[in-house]
Structure formats: C-alpha cells, structure tokens
C-alpha cells in the first residue's frame, strides 16, 4: 500500500479537487465553523475536531471496508489512493521549484507564486528575502506534507502487527488487515488535525477559541516527526557533502527561535547545511549569514529535501518489513 501510494503521488500528484478528501475537509470546516463560533469558548474547537475526525475516519474506513472481502487487489488500490491524499510530496517539491523558475524570469511572478505558499505579504520582498522565504516554506513543510503522515502510518501499522500477533492471535480473518487499516486511519487522523490547524489555528479574534484545541493537538502530533525530520536533514546533508556539523549545531541552537515548538527543527537544520540565514522579520532569525541567497540555494534545498524524504522512506520501509 505504501509503495503504491508513493507511486500515485510521485507520478500523478494530487487528486482532482472535486474528489480530494482534504478539499472536502476544508469545506466541512467552513460549514461547521460558523455555528460553532457562536459558542464563544474553546469547546467549539473540541467539537469541530471530534466531528471532523468522526466524519473522515468513518468515510475512509467504510471505503476500504467495501473491498476487504470483495476483491483484495481493489482493497489495496483503494487504500493506497486514500493514503496518497494524506501526504503531498510531488506538489510540495513542484510548488517550490515553480518559485525558483519564476524567480529566474520575473521577480513579480516569483512573488505571486510564493504568495500561494506562505501567509506573509510577498509583494515587497527582495530577491534574497523571497529566496529565504521559499527555503523556509519548503523545509517547514517537509514535516507536514511528507514525513508526519507516513510516520504515523508506520507507528500504527507496527502497532497493528503487534496486536495481530499477540492479542488477536489470528482469531479473526479480518485481523490480517489490521496493520494496514490502523496505519491508514492514523495517517488520516494526522491529516485532519493538520488541516484544522492550517484553517483555524490562528491567534486572531475570530479563531482564538475555535483554533486553540486543534493547534495544540497539531503541536503534540508534530513533536516527534519534526525532530526526526531535523535529524534526517542533518544526515542528508552529510550524504550531499554539505556542512552537516553546522547543520546539527544550528538545529540545536536555533530550532526554538520559531513561535512553533516544532517547525524550527527542519528549518534550522537546513539553514546550517546550506550556510544561510533564514529570516522572517519580527518573528525569527535562524542560522548564520555565511553565504548569500541565490537561485542555487533553492536548488540545493530541493535536493536536500529529496534526499531527506528518501532516507525517511527507506527507514520506514525497512522498519515495516522487519516488524512484519
């Protein structure tokens, strides 16, 4: 399932928006948000999270359950397609590369492309500031878009194997599917929480109450994946002949500079490896300004991200094979 889902994502990319579960999540959040805001308390965020989790966990489970005893091949294919919607490797890398291509042609085009990826105002960014923001967006989203959902797939897949071999002892025919189902639903759970955080997890007047709970849960869920991503960036930098010692040093020193307790780890590791300083004015400064930003730094960051993701995929595949 994992291999097939990766093939789907890396070759086809995102499903059409009309049938993409994450788009549906966004629409459901918009629909439920207005009446829940009337509660005027943090309970609104708890209820929104519970409703969305119940809706999409049920949808994903019922979809694959249709094929469990009907056709095994369709069962695996449907599970792989659904899993591919919980991560977004191809889209992330291509979106960043588009900014790089546009920056080579026109500063205005690059500003417009970047505005689709970041929340900050991009219309006045200099080429160096734009390049910095691009690298920041790429490395920060390594965790959310690629590593965290598959991290939880692996963890709960292994849990399913343990339950299958110890508690269930093969007592149910369906138990052979338990690792796959638990892993898929764990990845879906992460994607629901992360989508909620992206849409309502802001400390403004409208979202301060409804966004508090999903933002906190998202912080907890990203705690281990973000730190794992940072370590993998350090290892990837050594494979590429970059400054892995500085990558580790900057990660340890500057990872806590960001408002988020998690996003600073891959960003700081990348800043050290690339010998650049990542700056969001008034928010954070990460790394030392050893080298100046140019298009080559985006290219290096993209390659660093690809090697990091490859190392992670190799790690979880070996782990899953050993546990199975």
Secondary structure, 3 states (H helix, E strand, C coil): CHHHHHHHHHHCCCCCHHHCHHHHHHHHHHHHHHHHHCCCCCHHHHHHHHHHHHHHHHHHHHHHHHHHCCCHHHHHHHHHHHHHCCCCHHHHHHHHHHHHHHHHHCHHHHHHHHHCCCCCCCCCCCHHHHHHHHHHHHHHHHHHHHHHHHHHHHHHHHHHHHHHHHHHCCCCHHHHHHHHHHHHHHHHHHHHHHHHHHHHCCCCCCCCCCCHHHHHHHHHHHHHHHHHHHHHHHHHHHHCCCCHHHHHHHHHHHHHHCCCCCCHHHHHHHHHHHCCCEEECCCEEECCCCCCCCHHHHHHHHHHHHHHHHHHHHHHHHHHHHHC
